[in-house]
């Protein structure tokens, strides 16, 4: 139930659609907020907003909650569900907004989006008729290079032990280099079948299996079959190189709307 106290206006996304997007069957959105609803900015352009309580999302209350990763994840899922709902609309183009884009009033929200209409229209022309797909390449479980004396035997001498250590390091380095080269080939081949592509940083994850490739592709609907066929070929290629490849999507084009989000 929506709080009756002071509220802010939360902006989920901006939608271009000839008809006003239907507000029925929309996911509930952020906990405690009003049902997300499209508000007209201009002909064929709508902002999807809801009212959220300041006793949850106001700065003094929001700041400590941002340290709770489970809470932030739940908010991100609720936000994404609303954006995906409108992205599924027929003949609709959606520009998703970043998490926690809020304004003190509906007028300020609409004025802000209206002031960025030129940038939004340019982004919509770029992403219109396209879907975002994600690709991750990770080292397959059990493919780590063997340790020194990997056959379980003790090296005959200290020199033999050091040589085995060096050989293990060299083998591991060669294996990593081969996977990086394979991942680069995946990216280049899929990029040719996409309108745009972005590589994300290969961030280290303690105790995990960080991706060798983490990338997003903006794929025109007319090239989707070709893109997926190439993805299947590349998945087979990386498997032979000792890695796994996952394809996910379609997603709203989060990775291709930076010019709009920078001013949010």
N, C-alpha and C positions, 0 to 999 in steps of 0.2 A: 504494500500500500504506500502511496506517495505521501511524504511528509507534508504537514500543513504549515511548517515554519518557513523561514527564508530559503530561497532556492537560487540556483544558477542555471543557465541554459547550456546544455551539453550538446556538442555538435559531433555527429557520427560520420556523416559523409555529405557530399553534394551530388545530386542526381540530375542528369540531363535526360528528359523524357518528353515526348510530344504530349502525353496525357499526364495528369497528376498521378503520381504513384499511389497505389491503393494502400491504405493504412491498416487493412484487415490482415490477420494472421502474421503480423510483424512480431518477431521475438520481443520479450519483455524489456530488453535493454538492461541498463545498469541497475543493480539492486537499490530499491528505495526511490527510484525515479519514476516519472510518468511514462506512459507508453510512447515510444518513438513515433514522431509524426512529421510528414513532409510539409515544409513551409515554402511558399512560392517566393523566389527572389526576383525572377524575371520570367517572361514566357519561355516555357520548356526547361526552366532551371529551378531546382528545389533544394533546400537544405533540410536534412533529416535531423531533428532535434528532440530533446526531451528536457523536462525540468528535474533537476537533481537537488537533494537537500544539502544545504551548506553545513549542517551538523555532521555530515559524512564526508562531503567532497570540498568543503571550504578549506583554504590553506592551513589553518591551525590543526584541523583534523586529518587532512589528507597527508601531510608531510610524514607523520610517524607511521601511517599505514603503508607508505611506499616501501618500508623496510620489510614488510610481510610479503614474501614472494608468492605464497599461496593466495593471498587476497588479491594481489596485483594480477596474477594469472587468471583468477576467476573474473575479474573486471575485463581483462583482455578478451576472454572467451565471449563474454556478453556483448562487448563492443563489436567483435568480429561477426557474431551471429546476425546482428542488425545490418552490417555492411553487406554481408553475403546475401541476405534476403533481398535487398534492393538490387544487388548486382545480377540476380537471377531474373530480373524483370525483362520482359521482351522489349527489344529496341532501346534499352536503357544503358547509359554510360555512367559509371560511378567513380568519383574521386574520393577515396577514403581519407579521413582525417586521422591524425595521430592521436594516441590515447590521451585522455584528459584535456581535450580542447574545449574550454568553457568560457562563457561570457556572463556578464552581470545581468543582461536582459536580452530578450528576443530581438529588440531593435538593434542592439549593438552586434549581436551575432549576424543578423541579416546585412547590416551595414558593412561589417568586416568582409563577409563573403562577397557582397556586391562590389566592394572596393578592389577585390582581387579577381574580379570576373574575367579580365583579359588573360591572366595567367591560368585560371581554371579552364577557360575555353581552349587555350593552347594545349594544355595537358589532355583535355578530353579529345581533341583532334588526334593526338598521338596515340592514346590508348583505346580509342573507339574501335569496336569490332575485334578486340584482342582479349586474350586471357593471360593471366600470369601463371606460370608453371615453375615449380622448384625442382632442382636436381642436387642431390648430395651423393658424393662418392666417399666411402670410408673403407679403411683396411678391414678385410674380412677377418672374423675371429680365428685365432689359431695360425695366423700367417707371420707372426713375429720371427725374426731371425734367431737361429739357435745360439745358445750361449757357448762360451768356450768349453771344449770338451763335451759337446752336445750329445755324443753317443753314450754318455754316462761314464766313460773311462777317465782315469786320472792322467794328465799329461806326463810324459816320461821325465821331463826336466822343466826347470824354470823357464828356459828359453823356449821350449815347446809350448808352455802355458801362455807366454806372452805372444807367441806367434798365433796361437789359436784365438786369443782375445782380439788381436788385430784383424784376423780373418773374419771373425764374427762381426766386428764393427764395420769392416768393409762391405760385408754381405748385407748388413742392415742398411748402410748408406746407399748401396746400389739398389736395394729393394725400394727404399723411399723415393729415390730419384726416378725409378721406373714407374712408380705409382703417380708421382707428380706429372711426369710426361704423359701418362695415359689420361689423367684428369684434364690436362691442358687440351689434349686431342678431343675429349668429350665436349669440352666447352666450345671449342672452335667449330666442331661439326654441328652442334645444336644451334650455335649462334647464327649460322648461315641460314637456318630455317626459321628464325625469329626476326621480329621487327627491331627488337632491342634486347640487350642482355646485361646483367650485372653480376659481378663476382663479389661475394661477401668475404670478409677477412676469415682466415682459418684460425679462429681463436682456440687457444689451448684450453682443455677442460680437464682439471685434475682428476685422475682416476678414470677418465673416460676414453673415448675413441674419437678424437676430433676429426672432422671431415678433411679429406684431401681436397675436395672441391665442394663449395656451397654456393650455388648460383641461382639466379632467377632469370626467366626468359619471358619476354612479352611476345606472345604467339598470335598472329592473325588467325581468325577462325578458318579461313580458306587454306591455311598451311598446317592445321592441327594434325591431320592424319599423317602427313609427311614427317612432322616433328616427332610424333609418337613412334612411328616406324623407325626413325633414326635413333630415338632413345632406346628402343629395344635392341638394336644392333650394338649400341655403345654399352649397354648393360652386359651383353654377352662378352664384349671385348674386355671390360674391366674385371669381369669374373675370371677370365683367363689370366689376368695380371694379379690376381689375389686380392680383389677388392669387391665391395658391394655397391650397387648404385640404386638409389630410390628416386622415383618420380612422383611428385605430389602436385595436386591442383584439381580443377582450376581455382585460383585465388583472385580476389580483387587486386588491382595493380599497385600494391603498397610500395614496391621498390621502384616505381617509375613516376611518382608524383612529387618528388623532392622539391621542385620549384614552387609548388603551392604550399607544402608543409613548412618551408623555411620561414614563411611570413605568418604562420598560424599563431 
